[in-house]
Amino acid sequence: MGSNELDDEHAAIGRQVGRFIRLSERLFATLKWNEAGRGLERPAYVLLSRVAVDGPFRLSALATDVSLDLSTVSRQVAALESAGLVRRFQDPSDKRASLVEVTDVGREVFAENRDRWLAIWRELLAEWEPRQRQEFAALFTRLNESISERLPQTGTTFERDAR
Protein backbone atom coordinates (compact mmCIF):
# COMPACT_ATOMS: atom_id res chain seq x y z
CA MET A 1 0.00 0.00 0.00
CA GLY A 2 1.47 3.36 -1.03
CA SER A 3 1.88 6.37 1.20
CA ASN A 4 -0.99 8.26 -0.45
CA GLU A 5 -3.36 5.32 -0.01
CA LEU A 6 -2.39 5.06 3.68
CA ASP A 7 -2.81 8.81 4.16
CA ASP A 8 -6.22 8.63 2.45
CA GLU A 9 -7.24 5.83 4.82
CA HIS A 10 -6.15 7.82 7.88
CA ALA A 11 -7.80 10.97 6.54
CA ALA A 12 -11.03 9.04 5.96
CA ILE A 13 -10.94 7.68 9.52
CA GLY A 14 -10.22 11.16 10.88
CA ARG A 15 -13.14 12.63 8.93
CA GLN A 16 -15.50 9.89 10.14
CA VAL A 17 -14.42 10.29 13.77
CA GLY A 18 -15.01 14.05 13.50
CA ARG A 19 -18.36 13.45 11.86
CA PHE A 20 -19.30 10.93 14.56
CA ILE A 21 -18.51 13.45 17.29
CA ARG A 22 -20.58 16.17 15.59
CA LEU A 23 -23.51 13.88 14.80
CA SER A 24 -23.62 12.23 18.22
CA GLU A 25 -23.59 15.68 19.88
CA ARG A 26 -26.48 16.73 17.63
CA LEU A 27 -28.32 13.47 18.30
CA PHE A 28 -27.99 13.93 22.04
CA ALA A 29 -29.17 17.55 21.72
CA THR A 30 -32.34 16.49 19.86
CA LEU A 31 -33.49 14.03 22.47
CA LYS A 32 -36.34 15.20 24.67
CA TRP A 33 -34.60 14.35 27.93
CA ASN A 34 -36.85 16.51 30.08
CA GLU A 35 -39.91 14.64 28.84
CA ALA A 36 -38.50 11.55 30.55
CA GLY A 37 -39.53 12.85 33.95
CA ARG A 38 -36.03 12.89 35.39
CA GLY A 39 -34.08 13.63 32.23
CA LEU A 40 -30.70 15.36 32.29
CA GLU A 41 -29.07 17.79 29.94
CA ARG A 42 -25.85 16.50 28.37
CA PRO A 43 -23.34 18.23 30.72
CA ALA A 44 -25.19 17.00 33.82
CA TYR A 45 -25.48 13.51 32.35
CA VAL A 46 -21.76 13.34 31.55
CA LEU A 47 -20.76 14.38 35.09
CA LEU A 48 -23.35 12.20 36.81
CA SER A 49 -22.31 9.20 34.72
CA ARG A 50 -18.63 9.64 35.61
CA VAL A 51 -19.41 9.93 39.33
CA ALA A 52 -21.95 7.07 39.25
CA VAL A 53 -19.63 4.68 37.42
CA ASP A 54 -16.14 5.58 38.67
CA GLY A 55 -16.69 7.87 41.67
CA PRO A 56 -16.19 9.25 44.11
CA PHE A 57 -14.08 12.03 42.59
CA ARG A 58 -12.37 15.18 43.75
CA LEU A 59 -13.70 18.07 41.69
CA SER A 60 -10.27 18.68 40.17
CA ALA A 61 -9.95 15.04 39.08
CA LEU A 62 -13.48 15.08 37.68
CA ALA A 63 -12.73 18.26 35.69
CA THR A 64 -9.60 16.63 34.26
CA ASP A 65 -11.48 13.43 33.49
CA VAL A 66 -14.18 15.18 31.45
CA SER A 67 -11.82 17.84 30.02
CA LEU A 68 -13.72 20.80 31.44
CA ASP A 69 -12.67 23.83 33.42
CA LEU A 70 -12.83 23.36 37.21
CA SER A 71 -15.22 26.31 37.63
CA THR A 72 -17.61 24.79 35.07
CA VAL A 73 -17.53 21.41 36.80
CA SER A 74 -17.98 23.07 40.18
CA ARG A 75 -21.15 24.86 38.99
CA GLN A 76 -22.53 21.71 37.37
CA VAL A 77 -21.82 19.60 40.46
CA ALA A 78 -23.48 22.23 42.65
CA ALA A 79 -26.61 21.91 40.49
CA LEU A 80 -26.48 18.11 40.73
CA GLU A 81 -26.04 18.42 44.49
CA SER A 82 -29.03 20.80 44.76
CA ALA A 83 -31.09 18.25 42.84
CA GLY A 84 -30.06 15.54 45.33
CA LEU A 85 -28.18 13.49 42.73
CA VAL A 86 -24.70 13.78 44.26
CA ARG A 87 -23.31 14.66 47.64
CA ARG A 88 -19.97 15.98 48.85
CA PHE A 89 -18.05 14.60 51.78
CA GLN A 90 -14.65 15.15 53.32
CA ASP A 91 -11.81 13.26 51.68
CA PRO A 92 -10.52 10.89 54.40
CA SER A 93 -6.99 11.07 52.96
CA ASP A 94 -6.92 14.91 52.94
CA LYS A 95 -9.25 16.72 55.33
CA ARG A 96 -8.89 19.94 53.28
CA ALA A 97 -10.44 18.36 50.19
CA SER A 98 -13.87 16.97 49.45
CA LEU A 99 -15.08 14.13 47.28
CA VAL A 100 -18.27 13.92 45.22
CA GLU A 101 -20.28 10.72 45.15
CA VAL A 102 -23.60 9.70 43.64
CA THR A 103 -26.67 9.40 45.88
CA ASP A 104 -29.23 6.61 45.61
CA VAL A 105 -31.56 8.95 43.72
CA GLY A 106 -28.65 10.00 41.48
CA ARG A 107 -27.93 6.35 40.70
CA GLU A 108 -31.58 5.84 39.70
CA VAL A 109 -31.66 8.98 37.53
CA PHE A 110 -28.38 7.98 35.88
CA ALA A 111 -29.73 4.48 35.13
CA GLU A 112 -32.95 5.90 33.63
CA ASN A 113 -31.01 8.30 31.39
CA ARG A 114 -28.44 5.67 30.42
CA ASP A 115 -31.23 3.28 29.47
CA ARG A 116 -32.80 5.94 27.23
CA TRP A 117 -29.41 6.60 25.57
CA LEU A 118 -28.76 2.88 25.04
CA ALA A 119 -32.26 2.47 23.57
CA ILE A 120 -31.30 5.00 20.89
CA TRP A 121 -28.19 2.97 20.06
CA ARG A 122 -30.22 -0.24 19.92
CA GLU A 123 -32.57 1.46 17.48
CA LEU A 124 -29.74 2.85 15.34
CA LEU A 125 -28.00 -0.52 15.13
CA ALA A 126 -31.10 -2.72 14.90
CA GLU A 127 -30.46 -3.66 11.27
CA TRP A 128 -26.84 -4.62 11.89
CA GLU A 129 -26.02 -8.27 12.27
CA PRO A 130 -24.88 -9.25 15.79
CA ARG A 131 -21.44 -10.07 14.36
CA GLN A 132 -21.19 -6.56 12.87
CA ARG A 133 -22.10 -4.93 16.19
CA GLN A 134 -19.55 -7.08 18.02
CA GLU A 135 -16.84 -6.29 15.50
CA PHE A 136 -17.62 -2.57 15.59
CA ALA A 137 -17.62 -2.59 19.41
CA ALA A 138 -14.23 -4.34 19.43
CA LEU A 139 -12.71 -1.93 16.90
CA PHE A 140 -14.18 1.14 18.59
CA THR A 141 -12.85 -0.12 21.94
CA ARG A 142 -9.43 -0.61 20.38
CA LEU A 143 -9.48 2.96 19.03
CA ASN A 144 -10.45 4.34 22.45
CA GLU A 145 -7.68 2.32 24.10
CA SER A 146 -5.16 3.75 21.64
CA ILE A 147 -6.38 7.27 22.38
CA SER A 148 -6.27 6.63 26.13
CA GLU A 149 -2.69 5.32 25.93
CA ARG A 150 -1.62 8.50 24.15
CA LEU A 151 -3.09 10.80 26.82
CA PRO A 152 -1.11 11.80 29.91
CA GLN A 153 -2.05 9.66 32.87
CA THR A 154 -3.76 11.68 35.60
CA GLY A 155 -4.64 9.04 38.14
CA THR A 156 -8.33 9.01 37.18
CA THR A 157 -10.15 6.26 35.38
CA PHE A 158 -11.06 6.94 31.77
CA GLU A 159 -12.44 3.50 31.05
CA ARG A 160 -15.86 1.92 31.51
CA ASP A 161 -17.54 4.59 29.40
CA ALA A 162 -20.42 2.41 28.19
CA ARG A 163 -22.97 5.12 28.78
N, C-alpha and C positions, 0 to 999 in steps of 0.2 A: 504494500500500500504506500503510495507516494505521500510526500509531505502535505501537498495541497488537499488530498483526499482526507488525511488525518485531521488537518485544520478544519476542513468543512464539517467533519463529524463532530469535532469539539464545539465548533460554532453552532451547529444545529442543536446540540445538547444544551449549550448555554442559552440559546434563544428559547428553547422549550422550558427550561427551568425558570427563566424570567417570566415567560408567559404563564406558567403554572402559578407562580407567586402572585402575579397580577390577577389572574382569573379566580384563584381561591380566595383572595382578599375580597374581590367583588362578590363572589358567591356568598361568603360569610355575611357581607354587608346587606345582601338582599333578603336574608332570612328574617322572618318576623319573630325574633326571639322573645320580645315582650308579650306576644300573644300566647306564649307557652305557660304563662302564669308566673313562673319564676325564672324567666329568661334573663340572660346576661348579654351585655354588649361585649364586643370582641376583647377590648383591653381587660375588662374585669374577668372574662372567661379565661384568658391566657394566664393571668396571675393566679386565679383560684385553682386552675388546673395544676399549675406548678406546685403550689402549696399543698393541694390535696394529694398529689401523687408522690412528690419527693420532699415534702416539708418535714419538719419546720425549717424556716429560712430566716436568716438575718435580712433586713431590708436591703443592705448593700449587696449581699450575695444574690438575692432575688433580682435586683436591678441588673446585675452583671449577667445573670442567667437568661433574662429575657431581652437583654440589650436595650434597656431603657435608662433614662436619667433617674437618679435616686429620688429627686423631688417629684417626678411623675409617678414613680412607683409608690412613694410615700402617700401621695394624694389618693391614688387608686386603692391602696390597702386601707386607708382611713375610711373610704366609702364602703369597702367590703366589711370592715369592722363595724361600722354603723348599721349595716344591714344584718349583722349577726352571723356572717359567713366565715369570718376568721377572728382570731383573738390573738393578742400579744401577751407574752409572758417573759419574765426575766430569764436571760440566758444563764444557766447554772455554771457555765465555764467562765463567764465574764459578767459580773453583776452590773456593769455599766451598760451592757447591750441588752436588747430584747430580741426575741424570736417571734415569728408569726406562724401560727398553725391553723388548720382548718377546724371549724366547729362541726358538730353533728349535722346541723342544718346546712352548713356549707358543703359538706360531703354529699348530702342529698341533692342540693341544687346543682352541684358539679355533675353528678351522675345523670340527672335529668337532661342537662344541656349537652353532655357528652353523648348521650343516647340519641338526641335529636341530630347532632352533627354526624354520628356514625350512620344514622338512617339515610342521610343525604348521600353518603359514600356508597352505601348498599344500593341505593337507587341508581346512582351514576354508573356503577360497575355491574349492574344486574345482568347485562347481556354478555359479559365476559365469561369465558369458561373458568372453572375453578383453578385449573392449571395456570391460566394467564394471570389471574389475580395473585396466586402464590408466587409466580415468577416476578411479577411487577413488585410485590411487597419485598421480595428478597433483593432485587436490584435497587430499589429505592432505599432500603435499609443499608445496603452496601455504600451507596452514595452518601447518605447521612453519616455513616461511620467514617468515611474518608474526610468529609468536611469537619467532623468533630476532632479527628486526629490532627488536623491542620491548625485548629484554634489553640490559643494559649490555654493551658489548664488553670482553672481558678479555684478548684476545690469544691465546686458545685456539680451536681449531676445534670447532664444534658440529655440523658437517655430516657427511655420509657415515655416517649412522647406520642403514644397512640391515643391521641385525643381528638 
